[in-house]
Each structure stands twice: as structure tokens, then as C-alpha cells.
């Protein structure tokens, strides 16, 4: 990707990052020389060089898109990040904070006083302020509310009341609406009078005198149809609309499925109250998918790459604690069979294989089910069919890999019965994994919990303990 | 989300799915009765009822958006899916195939003969045909190429030559371009003459007589500015442009960062050759994130929920094989210490805890690093800092949870040295996990491989074998 500016390509954001890092590096050398007092006599030159780098840096930052500045801030260690942040023009603070990731935004806000925060927030729209609100100190929000006019104050308060991952939390107030009984020409004059249209605008919302949504008028139609046409005759009445309490996930799926750019948000009386736009939806999709990936590894939240050790420990310890508990349970299962292990120590070496393969297979099943559940494509009626299929897959894989392991175990320990036991144990544990891989996400769904979070730990816990129990149990029954 | 149609809400896609399933269910009952010959005398009534359900189903399908039909097809078992597919109007086949997931698309295409496929493809744009091409039989493609005019044939051939995940593979040819030396009014007349604009169009591309890109003209400006203005004076020259060989991932990041709706694609001579639009980019983002999730669980590709057992086994066996091999290596590490385990069987029960916690912690580190690498935010200079931080986090977590486990081991086995050994082993294994969690993704990156795929298996392999070795090794040294 290149950005063409007056027909000359200029640097991509990765190149800008390297540029910033190079300038910071130069500046660091200067500072460390000053610090070591190796150039005590050149103080003046020093500080000039120093200032020159910072000025160059500032100039570079001014040319960058707010999202690019946010990207660069995220990639820098805390000390350099705050230095760069100080160089950013105050009036751009707001939009850059909006673009930064949660963890980095927090570190930036912490470095600002109430006055700076207030000034930054004042450059933003009410829906954008609402996005920042959870990170702002209470007194700043109070003061902000004072400065707004009645309409915007009401909007900010209602925007802050919506959950972050609902349509209400994602929508903005940048809607342009027209009445259905006027001509396109009148609408065109109105737009020309406005002088500018909000970003992403691809359609106008058609409303009646009470702001009830009647349809939408795509800009395309305004451009291609005869200006004398009455809007009612050319507006689209088959409209995808959202309500503020709709889930963000549902809205994202609709945007994807119907290729929307913007969509109206209405209240219970189908009165137009806001607009949902593709840029916000896309950010939401990305954040959700990031959060899910982090969640799978048990990171409670997005972690600043350069967070303090202590903060990172806090972000991660809960997951380790949960896994320690499940490991401890599995350990006690093994403890039940210590007598058997003492008699046949090969069991100790082979048992992690049975447990591990069950966890892998169970997670494959769960991943499939979680995906189908997220899309709403799985219903109770399809369940039995699916369970049968997964049991078939697990049984086949179990016999296949169980037999391979059986042969290996026989070759290693010259004990044909040990080989048969591990084959049987692996098959049974894979089938246990299949059943649990289907049932656990479904059960979590029924209990109203997100099956994407936690299913994996539970599967692994069961296939670990179950695998040890099945293998050591079979061995105790048949080998000793 | 609701769809408002002439001011009456109609059903959401999930409701449509349930509706379809109910109709299929009714029809199934009828069929099974016919099959059991329990109503032999009512044959006529029978077939009427039967036909009635199918007619109702067909009517329902006709009202649905192609994406919704695809969604419903994905949610149905194969026999029902093909029955519904037969009811879909032939002229909609193409767009529905485009919307379906790879696995389901394949199952649908398999049920069609060359003639049907050709008819379906002919309803599509060249860039869309190129998307289907990998799944189409060679003879259908040959015949398709015959039917196209020279420009479209050349486009289809070049579209098929691009990798699926490059801008070339994602772009379409729906660009509307204007010359820079005409007025807005002329451009408006041109649009009115065209009569219709491609979906997602938010800007026109401004070119010279040789099709060199000069800038873009947002529709917003056409609507709000004086029609007498020369385009050159109001076009935007600071444009994000792409080249066909750019990675899809880079393009997606740019769309997200700069809130783009469409962007021009140019060749090496900055000649306009195509257009990239947000709907395709958003589908791409979703597919990438799905593929990554599936990859983490070792599913080679998106699996049709109702794929045959045999197909599913093929999709999953490779992952199980890889994990079996790493488990086998870990098993051999344990085998080295069979003598120690025989002397102190508690080691067998405790060793999975040391291994497991290392894997969990290592995966947390890797998840962070992979994310930073994907964003291009991690450079060699930041590496040492990061490694130090991760070692600190691992050391702290190791001492914390190692001590907890040490106390538990002491309480269980009344052996204080055993408690100390497990504390030490857990700390060391967590630190091993931290180092590997940073180095493995970086090494994979350097070797030109995708660090998101495979890092996790390698970490787990190392922390398993490493954990067993450290714990059993320390125990052999200090306890026996």
C-alpha cells in the first residue's frame, strides 16, 4: 500500500515508525552523552542537536494520520511513548486517544491532567466522548457535561448508558435526514447548504415530521435520478435498521451479509435516534477477534507490549491459577493409581500421551461447535446428528492413532497387553473428548455464558483427568 | 436487528432458518409416511401436501437475500441442503455460491452439472467468477472464457492469476472514473447517463487520458459543491492506493486505519486497473480471523458442519499426528527417569503439573508476541526489553505458583524437599516458556513463516519435555 500525495508516494506507517524510532535513538544517544557528562563543554551544541531532533520528530508527527500516531505510540516503550505524546499537538490528542488500544490509551490518559483531558474531549463528537468516558476521571466527565448544550448532554448521557458492545455503544449521531415529500432537488439544495457530509455517508435517512424512519435514500440515487423526482417515489423502503440494545455481533454480521456502509438506529417507536457506520463496525469486528484470541490464551485483557512486569502478572495469574487447579485434580487422579505405577513404571511415561491427544481432539470439536453457535446455525435438532458424527470421527482417529501408539508401546516395552491397553484408552479418551467437545459449549450457551471463553479449559481438564483415569484404570484391571 | 419493509418488520435470518427447518420437517414427515406406506390410499393428497410445502419453501427462499440463503444452506445437513438448493431460482445460483463458505460451496458445486455452472457463472462479474474459479471444473472455465468479450477475458485471466489473499485477488472492476479537467456538472451528467452506480461507490477515480490516477472525487463533494467547479480544483490528491500484489492483510489494516470505503488499485505505472471495496475487505478480515482460530485448533480448513466422518478425519488427523509425535518425545524424556519414578512414585503424579503450567504461560507470551508481529510493531531493538519483561513475569509467576504447589506437595507427601524441588522446577519451566514464547515466533517470522501457525505446538512441545526433564532431573539430583 502506498499513499500517493500530489503523485509522490510517501512513507507507509511502518516506515514512519522506523523513522520515529531512529530519531528517538539519536536523541537518546545525545541524552546519554549529556548524562555521562562526556561532552560537558559542548552543552550548547548538545541542546541544539537535541532540540533539532525533537523538532524533526514533531514535524513528522504532524503529517501523520491520527491512527498512525496511535500505532506508533503503541509500538514504543513507555518513556519514549510519553516523550512522543508530549510532542503531539494538543488539538489532536482527542482523535489519537480514540484510535489507541485500551491499554495504551490508559497509559496516555494517566499522563494528562484534567485540563488537558477536558481540552482533548472537547474536540470530539458526543459518541466519541462516550467511547473515552470509561477511562476518564469522574471530575472531567462532570465538567464535560457542563460544557455541552442540552441535546448533546442528553446524547452523551444516553451514549454512556449503553453497553460497549451493543449498537447503542457503537452508534454515532452523524445522521443526515430528509423528508419524504420533497424532491431530490430540494434535498440536493439542503446538502449544498450543509456544505459537508459526515464521513462514510452513503445514504440519507428519510423521516416524517415526528422523526419516524420511512426509508433511506442512497446518495447514488440522488446522483443518477432526475432531480424533479419526489423522494417518496425513489427511496428504499426495505431497510435494515438496528435498535440500540441490539448486540454488536448481530449488527456486524448484518453489515457483512448485506454489505452495508451505514444503517439507521431507531428506538422502540421506530423514531430515528442514531447511525451505525462501517468504520466503527469494522473496528468492533477486529477488537472482538483480538479479544477472543487473547481470551483463548487466558489473557484477561489486551496487554500493553511494554506494560510493567507487575501489571502483566496481574493480567495473567488468574489463568495460571485455573490451570493449576485442573492440573492438581489430574494429579490426584494419578495419585489413585500410584500402586499400579510402582508395579509398572512404563505407565508413567505413556499416560501423558493418552491425556494430551484427548485434549487436542476435544479442542478441535469445540472450535467447530463454538463457530456454529456464534453464527446461530446450530439447533437442538441438528445436535444428535452432529454428536454421532463427532463420535465417529473420534472413534476412527482413536483406532488409527491408538493402534500406532499401541505398536510403539509394544516395541518399547515388549508387552503386547500394554499396547492393547493404550490403544483402548486412546480410543475411549478421544470419544470422551468428542462428547464433551459438543456438550460443553452447548451447555455454556444454555447457561447464558459465552462458549468461546472457558470451553477449552474445561475440555482439557476433563480429557486430562479422564485420560489418566481411563488409561491407568484399564492398566490396573488388565495388566496387574 | 430487524428489516423494515414498508414499515412492517419481517423475520431475521435466524427466524428464516427456523422457518425453513420447520417446512423441511413437515415435508420429511410426509415423505417418511409415504415411505412406510402407511397412507397408501391418500397418495394424491400426499403429493399435494408435499408440493405445497415445497412451494411455500420456494416462495420463502425467493424473498431472502443471497447471503441469507447461503447461511441457511450452511446450517442444513447435506440431503436437506441439496433439496433447498434445487428450489433456488437458477439465476440466483451464482450470487449464492459466492456468499457460501468454501466447504459448503464445494458441496453445492458438486451437485451441479457443467451447464448449470456455466449459467450460474454468467450472471456474475469477472472478479466474482475469478473467486469461484478454483472450485469450478476446468471445462467450465474454458467455456466461460469463450463467452466473454476481450476486455473481460483479459480481466478474468489476470484476476485468476492473483493469489487469493492479495489485493489483486480481492479487487473488483467496478470503478467509475472521470477526467480532471471537466466540471462537476459534466461528471453529474455522466453519472445520470450511467443510470446506476456500483455498490459501495463513495468516490469517483480521477484519471488522465492514459488512465493514470490523479486523485479521487468523493461523492460527498459532488453533492455539496458548486456544479460549476472544475474537478481538478476539488479532487482529493492525498489518496491511499493499492497495488495488486499488496497483501490483503496490509490492505485490511489500511481500510481500518483510514476508514476507507473504496480505494483505487493501480499498476506499476500508476494506471488505474481496479477497485478495492470495504465489503470484500470485511469478508476477508472475517475469513482470516476464522482461519486463524481454526488453525489454532489444528483444523486444516473450515469444515462443513455436516461433512462426512471421513472428510472430517482427513481435516484433523495431521494435527493429531504432530501432537502425538511431540507427546512421544515427552514420553521418552520421562522414560529416562523411570528409575527415579519407581523410587519416588509421587514424581509421576506431580510431573504433569510442572509441564502443563509451562505450556499455559508460554502460550500467553506467544499470543502477545504474535499479535505485535502481525501489527509490525515489534523490532529487534525492543526485543531485549521485552525478553527481560517476560522473564520477570515468568519468574514472579513461577515463584508464586511454584510456592503454592510446593506447600501442597509437602502437605500431600510430607516431604519438604519434594516441595522445594517442585517450586524450583515450576519457576525454571516458566522461565523456559517465557524465553521460548518470545524466540519461537520471532524465529518463525525470520524464516518467513506465519508465526500464528505452529508457534503454539512448538511451545507446548518444549515446555512439556522441558518440564518433565527439569522436574525429574532436579528430583533425581536432590531427592534420591
Interface residues (C-beta under 8 A of the other chain):
Chain A: X1 X2 X3 X4 X5 X6 X7 X13 X14 X17 X18 X21 X25 X65 X67 X68 X71 X74 X75 X77 X99 X188 X191 X192 X194 X195 X196 X197 X199 X200 X201 X202 X213 X214 X219 X220 X222 X223 X224 X225 X226 X237 X238 X239 X240 X241 X242 X243 X246 X250 X251 X254 X255 X256 X257 X258 X259 X261 X270 X278 X279 X282 X283 X285 X286 X289 X290 X292 X293 X294 X296 X297 X298 X299 X303 X305 X306 X307 X309 X310 X312 X313 X316 X317 X319 X320 X321 X323 X324 X327 X328 X330 X331 X332 X334 X335 X338 X341 X342 X345 X346 X347 X348 X349 X350 X351 X352 X353 X355 X356 X357 X360 X361 X363 X364 X366 X367 X368 X371 X372 X375 X376 X377 X378 X379 X381 X382 X385 X386 X389 X392 X393 X396 X397 X400 X401 X404 X405 X408 X412 X464
Chain B: X1 X2 X3 X4 X5 X6 X7 X13 X14 X17 X18 X21 X25 X65 X67 X68 X71 X74 X75 X77 X99 X188 X191 X192 X194 X195 X196 X197 X199 X200 X201 X202 X213 X214 X219 X220 X222 X223 X224 X225 X226 X237 X238 X239 X240 X241 X242 X243 X246 X250 X251 X254 X255 X256 X257 X258 X259 X261 X270 X278 X279 X282 X283 X285 X286 X289 X290 X292 X293 X294 X296 X297 X298 X299 X303 X305 X306 X307 X309 X310 X312 X313 X316 X317 X319 X320 X321 X323 X324 X327 X328 X330 X331 X332 X334 X335 X338 X341 X342 X345 X346 X347 X348 X349 X350 X351 X352 X353 X355 X356 X357 X360 X361 X363 X364 X366 X367 X368 X371 X372 X375 X376 X377 X378 X379 X381 X382 X385 X386 X389 X392 X393 X396 X397 X400 X401 X404 X405 X408 X412 X464
